[in-house]
Amino acid sequence: MDEDVERLKRRTPLLEYLRHNNWAARPVGRFEYVGLCPLHKESQPSFYVNVRKDVFYCHGCGQGGDLIRFVQLSRGLSFRQSVASLDPEIAPEADHSAVLEEAAAFYQQQLDRCPEALDYLRRRGVHDPALIRELGIGYAPGGTLRRYLTAQGHPFDLLLRLGLINTRGADALYQRIVFPLQQGEHIVNIYGRSIGTAFAHRFLPGGKGGLYAWEKVRNCSEVVLVEGLFDYAVLRQAGFSNVTCSLGTHLNDIQFRQLCEGERTVYLTFDVDRNQSGQRAAEQLAHRLGVHGISARRVLLPEGHDPNSFFVQGGDLHQFQALLEAAQL
């Protein structure tokens, strides 16, 4: 985006932009122009533009900067909004990531304020404050996000497009524990797990990205793959560092390619449910990985359990390690 912004400023010199917006100025030297400040009322010109450096400075109000900074000050916009107002094609993705990051930070702030959310985490076996901070776990109480984000200058239409609010303006994530999903440095989606009676799982529109926390394990020779984020959290909390999560039993193309990078053994730790859907998915995935030269082993938890419930009901690191050692080809 930085290169795009520099091209934008070269394409639209500051003096040209100001004159297009009816700023009257006279030259004062080889590279400078002066006129009345567009940012505050004054009777004597004190607003200078240096065309060689393409910047402004007002000796009256003390404001200065480049074209983007002028648009920010004159129109009351954020940096990204200012860029988008000058060229809407430049930064929609950056805008999206920035809004999702602010939403995730807001949700994190809410967690400690909501005893019911902390109680839910404890009941799901997640209680380590350092891990909760590391994973960015938060809480969406509902009814407050739209007001917060619009106060930060993010337009209603953008929040609607991202799925953070619905057409009525209500928060899409309501009474949910939330996990931000990252790809590289950026948040690409937010997962919400209901603590009430609403449908359990919810993602914002768009893809879920790659495997959860893949960068931490991509160089591991053995990787434990789980279905859900609470499975991931309890295993990390128990001391397993080589864990990743597919956010469901069906891997997208990005996730499958990640598992096939290099030589490794993948321990498929899917739910052992009554209808056997988790184990059938594990069998199919093991076969697909084998075709690509990846060793896959199916971890057989006790019937009716997933890794989260295994630990919640008293399982520990040594018992889970024994399950890994007994995993089937």
Beta strands, then each sheet from edge to edge (+ up, - down):
strand 1: 26-27
strand 2: 32-35
strand 3: 47-50
strand 4: 55-58
strand 5: 64-65
strand 6: 138-140
strand 7: 176-183
strand 8: 186-194
strand 9: 201-203
strand 10: 222-226
strand 11: 243-245
strand 12: 265-269
strand 13: 295-298
sheet 1: 1+ 2- 3+ 4- 5+
sheet 2: 6+ 7- 8+ 9-
sheet 3: 11+ 10+ 12+ 13+
end
